[in-house]
Amino acid sequence: MDDLDIARHGGMRSLFTSVYAPSTLGSFLRTFTHGHVRQLQAAARDTLIGLAGRTPLLAGADTLCFLDIDSMLRRVYGKQKQGIRFGHAKVGGYNVYLRGYNPLVATLSTPLSAPVIAATRLRSGNAGSARGAASMIAEAITTARACGATGELVVRADSAFYAKTVIGACRRRGVRFSVTCRIDAKIRAVCDSITDDQWIDIKYPQAVWDEDAGRWISDAQIAETTYTAFAGTRHAVTARLIVRRIRRDDPTQAAGQEELLPSYRHHAVFTDSPYTLVQAEAHHRAHAIIEQVNADLIAGPLAHLPSGHFAANDAWLTCAAIAHNLTRAAGHLTAGPYPTARPATIRTRLLRLSSCTRIGF
């Protein structure tokens, strides 16, 4: 509401015939139905397409673009809010169940640009992460193509989206996928079948380059093999399985008393990426960029889902996506450090400053 009040004093007279109180927005959103929200989501897509055509929001998308999808649980405290349910979350490393909503967010980014939000969807708190993900990916792919992503398009997701519907949606629309696999018995057997000579060292966080050995010294190694997912069904897909392993060391061990045989933690990625092993693995690790978008939303408009009406909160989420993309566009138009700056930084240093200037501060 504080940010809305600044916008009200700064530029509302340029846009509207009257000056409205910030609470008017809540009254307006409470009139929304599901159909109105879908219309607003269509307007959000058109807005992003228009911004991409006027600013370098997705520089390099004609060569390579990433579509990331993720969900997050937003806790609420009012028991009368529509659609709230208990959902799973991790707090302080513990698995807990919290009452709230489960928004689904899809972003677009390139190696040269920060992510923008391509689609959003609000769901009840107990919704599985992959619920509705396939249809949302299909919409986001259409949006990406309209934004100029004519090159390779790679859909990235974590293990919660390792599902035949998600991978099938990617293949039907001719885009690549890169999805983390759950380490079940089948995947573990494939990981164990990789021979020692297939593993290669990679530049991992805090890795050190050894001049004498001519390689990176770190705990991380990667290898790849072929794997058929959903075998025995009509949805069977054969593609690359990229495995990263990290040495599992016991910090309590005394020097010289290490285990006889080393043990490793494995992370597997199922992908049809056309890039080399090192490139494809690095591309997938960069999927973590969507967590920054989630953090920006939580630090801003999603700090609180304000209404007791589900459709109003869904519309609020869509407005948050539009605001994020407009903020990113403002950063690109300003240049300097702002094209990749945090949205909060852009709001504080550009939007608040311009608003204060308009009212004579």
C-alpha positions in Angstrom: 0.0 0.0 0.0 2.9 2.4 0.6 4.1 1.9 -2.9 0.6 2.4 -4.3 0.3 5.6 -2.3 3.5 6.9 -3.9 2.2 6.0 -7.4 -1.0 7.8 -6.5 0.7 11.0 -5.5 3.2 10.8 -8.4 1.4 10.0 -11.6 -2.3 9.2 -11.0 -3.4 12.6 -12.3 -1.6 11.9 -15.6 -3.5 8.6 -16.0 -6.9 9.1 -14.5 -9.5 12.0 -14.2 -9.7 11.6 -10.4 -7.3 10.7 -7.6 -8.2 7.4 -5.9 -7.2 6.1 -2.5 -4.9 3.0 -2.6 -7.7 0.9 -0.9 -9.8 1.4 -4.1 -7.6 -1.2 -5.7 -8.8 -3.8 -3.2 -12.4 -2.9 -3.8 -11.9 -3.2 -7.5 -10.1 -6.6 -7.4 -12.8 -8.1 -5.2 -15.2 -7.7 -8.1 -13.1 -10.1 -10.2 -14.3 -13.5 -11.3 -12.1 -16.4 -12.8 -13.0 -15.1 -16.2 -11.8 -11.6 -15.4 -8.5 -13.0 -14.1 -8.0 -14.9 -17.3 -8.6 -11.7 -19.2 -6.1 -9.9 -17.0 -3.5 -12.7 -17.6 -4.0 -12.3 -21.4 -3.4 -8.6 -20.9 -0.2 -9.4 -18.9 1.0 -11.6 -21.8 0.3 -8.8 -24.3 2.1 -6.3 -22.0 5.2 -8.5 -21.9 5.2 -9.0 -25.7 4.9 -5.2 -26.2 7.8 -4.5 -23.7 10.0 -7.1 -25.4 9.4 -5.4 -28.7 10.4 -2.0 -27.3 13.2 -2.8 -24.9 16.0 -5.5 -24.8 14.2 -7.5 -22.1 15.2 -10.8 -23.7 18.5 -10.0 -25.5 19.8 -13.0 -27.3 16.5 -14.9 -27.3 16.8 -15.4 -31.0 19.7 -17.8 -30.1 18.9 -19.3 -26.7 16.1 -18.7 -24.2 15.2 -20.5 -20.9 11.7 -21.0 -19.6 11.8 -21.8 -15.9 8.8 -23.0 -13.9 8.5 -23.3 -10.1 6.0 -23.1 -7.3 6.1 -21.6 -3.8 4.0 -21.8 -0.7 2.8 -18.4 0.6 1.6 -18.7 4.1 -1.6 -16.8 5.2 -3.1 -16.5 8.6 -6.8 -15.7 8.0 -8.8 -18.9 8.2 -11.7 -17.4 6.2 -9.7 -16.8 3.0 -11.0 -18.7 0.0 -8.9 -21.6 -1.3 -6.4 -21.9 1.5 -5.2 -25.3 2.4 -2.3 -26.9 4.3 0.7 -27.4 2.0 4.2 -28.8 2.4 7.1 -26.4 3.0 10.6 -26.4 4.4 11.4 -24.0 7.2 14.8 -24.0 8.8 15.6 -27.4 7.2 12.4 -29.0 8.7 9.5 -30.3 6.7 6.3 -28.6 7.9 2.8 -28.0 6.8 1.6 -24.4 6.5 -1.8 -22.9 5.7 -1.7 -20.8 2.5 -1.7 -20.6 -1.3 0.6 -22.3 -3.8 1.4 -19.9 -6.7 2.9 -21.3 -9.9 5.3 -18.9 -11.7 7.0 -19.3 -15.1 9.8 -17.0 -16.2 11.8 -16.2 -19.4 15.5 -15.4 -19.4 18.6 -15.6 -21.6 22.3 -15.8 -20.8 22.4 -12.0 -21.4 19.3 -10.9 -19.5 17.5 -11.1 -16.2 14.3 -13.1 -15.9 10.9 -11.7 -16.6 7.6 -13.3 -15.7 5.8 -15.1 -18.6 2.8 -16.6 -16.7 1.3 -17.0 -13.2 -1.4 -19.1 -11.6 -2.7 -19.1 -8.1 -3.6 -22.5 -6.6 -4.7 -23.8 -3.3 -2.0 -24.6 -0.7 -2.3 -28.4 -1.0 -1.9 -28.4 -4.8 0.9 -30.6 -6.1 3.7 -28.7 -7.8 3.0 -30.2 -11.2 -0.8 -29.5 -11.1 -1.6 -27.3 -14.2 2.1 -27.0 -15.1 1.7 -28.6 -18.6 -1.0 -26.1 -19.7 0.9 -23.2 -18.2 4.1 -24.3 -20.0 2.1 -24.4 -23.3 0.9 -20.8 -22.7 4.4 -19.6 -21.7 5.9 -21.2 -24.8 3.5 -19.3 -27.0 4.4 -16.1 -25.1 8.1 -16.7 -25.5 7.8 -17.2 -29.3 5.8 -13.9 -29.5 8.5 -12.2 -27.5 11.2 -13.1 -30.1 12.5 -16.4 -28.7 12.9 -17.8 -32.2 16.1 -19.8 -31.3 16.5 -22.8 -29.0 14.0 -22.8 -26.1 14.8 -24.9 -23.0 12.2 -25.6 -20.3 13.9 -26.1 -16.9 12.3 -27.4 -13.8 13.1 -29.2 -10.5 12.1 -32.8 -9.6 8.6 -31.8 -8.6 7.9 -31.3 -12.3 9.4 -34.7 -13.4 6.1 -35.9 -14.9 5.0 -37.3 -18.3 2.5 -34.4 -18.8 5.3 -31.8 -18.4 7.8 -33.5 -20.7 5.0 -34.4 -23.2 4.0 -30.7 -23.4 7.6 -29.8 -24.3 8.0 -32.4 -26.9 4.6 -31.6 -28.6 5.6 -28.0 -29.0 9.1 -28.7 -30.2 11.1 -27.2 -27.3 13.8 -28.8 -25.2 13.4 -29.9 -21.6 15.8 -30.1 -18.7 14.2 -31.6 -15.6 15.7 -32.8 -12.3 15.0 -36.5 -11.6 14.1 -38.0 -8.2 16.8 -40.4 -7.1 14.7 -43.5 -7.0 15.9 -47.1 -7.3 16.1 -47.0 -11.1 18.0 -43.7 -11.3 20.3 -44.9 -8.5 21.1 -48.0 -10.5 21.9 -46.0 -13.6 24.2 -43.7 -11.6 26.0 -46.7 -10.1 26.5 -48.1 -13.6 28.6 -45.2 -14.7 32.3 -46.1 -14.7 35.1 -44.1 -13.1 36.6 -43.0 -16.4 33.3 -41.4 -17.5 33.4 -38.8 -14.7 34.9 -35.4 -15.5 35.7 -32.5 -13.1 33.8 -29.2 -13.5 34.2 -25.7 -12.3 32.0 -25.8 -9.2 31.6 -23.1 -6.5 34.9 -22.7 -4.7 36.7 -24.9 -7.2 40.5 -24.3 -7.6 42.4 -24.6 -10.8 45.4 -26.9 -10.5 48.1 -25.7 -12.9 50.2 -28.9 -12.6 47.3 -31.3 -13.2 45.6 -29.0 -15.6 42.1 -29.5 -14.1 39.7 -28.1 -11.6 40.0 -29.4 -8.1 36.6 -29.7 -6.5 34.1 -32.2 -5.2 31.9 -32.0 -8.2 32.1 -34.3 -11.2 29.6 -35.0 -14.0 28.9 -37.7 -16.5 26.1 -38.7 -18.8 24.3 -41.8 -20.1 21.0 -42.6 -21.9 17.8 -43.2 -19.9 14.2 -44.1 -20.8 11.7 -42.3 -18.6 8.3 -43.8 -18.0 9.3 -47.1 -19.6 6.5 -49.5 -20.3 4.0 -46.8 -21.0 2.9 -44.9 -24.1 4.6 -41.9 -22.6 8.1 -43.5 -22.7 10.8 -40.9 -23.5 14.5 -41.7 -24.2 17.0 -38.9 -23.7 20.2 -37.9 -21.9 20.6 -38.5 -18.2 23.2 -36.0 -16.9 24.5 -37.0 -13.4 26.4 -34.8 -11.0 28.1 -36.3 -8.0 29.5 -34.6 -4.9 31.8 -36.2 -2.4 29.9 -37.0 0.8 32.5 -36.2 3.5 32.0 -36.7 7.2 33.2 -33.5 9.0 33.6 -35.5 12.3 36.2 -37.8 10.9 39.8 -37.5 12.2 42.6 -36.9 9.8 43.9 -40.2 8.4 40.7 -42.0 9.4 38.6 -41.4 6.3 36.3 -44.1 4.9 37.8 -46.9 2.9 35.6 -46.2 -0.1 34.3 -42.7 -0.9 30.5 -42.1 -1.0 28.8 -39.5 -3.1 25.5 -37.6 -3.4 24.1 -37.8 -6.9 21.9 -35.2 -8.7 20.4 -36.4 -12.0 18.9 -34.3 -14.8 16.8 -35.7 -17.6 17.2 -33.6 -20.7 17.3 -33.6 -24.5 19.5 -30.5 -24.6 21.6 -30.4 -27.8 24.5 -28.8 -26.0 27.7 -30.4 -24.7 27.7 -32.2 -21.3 29.4 -29.3 -19.5 27.2 -26.7 -21.1 23.9 -28.6 -20.5 24.8 -29.3 -16.8 25.7 -25.6 -16.2 22.5 -24.5 -18.0 20.4 -26.6 -15.7 22.1 -25.4 -12.5 21.2 -21.9 -13.6 17.5 -22.9 -13.1 18.1 -21.5 -9.6 17.6 -18.0 -11.1 13.9 -18.4 -10.7 14.4 -18.6 -6.9 15.6 -15.0 -7.1 12.3 -14.0 -8.9 10.3 -15.8 -6.1 12.4 -13.9 -3.5 11.7 -10.6 -5.2 8.0 -11.3 -5.3 7.9 -12.3 -1.6 9.9 -9.2 -0.7 7.4 -7.1 -2.6 3.7 -7.7 -3.6 3.5 -11.3 -2.4 4.6 -10.4 1.2 0.9 -10.5 1.8 -2.0 -11.8 -0.3 -4.4 -9.2 0.8 -7.9 -10.4 0.0 -10.2 -13.0 1.3 -11.4 -13.7 -2.2 -9.5 -16.2 -4.2 -10.0 -14.5 -7.6 -8.9 -11.1 -6.1 -5.6 -12.7 -4.9 -5.1 -14.4 -8.3 -5.6 -11.0 -10.0 -3.1 -9.5 -7.4 -0.6 -12.2 -8.4 -1.0 -11.3 -12.1 -0.6 -7.6 -11.3 2.6 -8.4 -9.5 3.9 -10.1 -12.6 3.0 -7.1 -14.8 4.7 -4.7 -12.3 7.8 -6.9 -12.2 8.1 -6.8 -16.0 7.5 -3.1 -16.2 10.2 -2.6 -13.5 12.6 -4.7 -15.6 11.8 -2.6 -18.7 12.5 0.6 -16.7 15.8 -0.8 -15.7 16.7 -1.6 -19.4 15.7 1.9 -20.5 17.9 3.5 -17.7 20.9 1.3 -18.6 24.0 1.4 -16.4 23.7 -1.3 -13.6 19.9 -1.3 -13.7 19.1 -3.9 -16.5 20.2 -6.7 -14.0 19.5 -4.9 -10.7 17.1 -6.3 -8.2 13.5 -4.9 -8.7 13.6 -3.5 -5.2 16.7 -1.5 -6.1 15.0 -0.1 -9.3 11.9 0.8 -7.3 13.9 2.6 -4.6 16.3 4.4 -6.8 14.2 5.2 -9.9 10.5 4.9 -9.2 10.4 6.4 -5.7 12.8 9.2 -6.8 10.7 10.1 -9.8 7.5 10.1 -7.8 9.1 12.4 -5.1 10.4 14.7 -7.9 6.9 15.1 -9.3 5.4 16.2 -6.0 8.2 18.7 -5.3 10.5 17.0 -2.8 
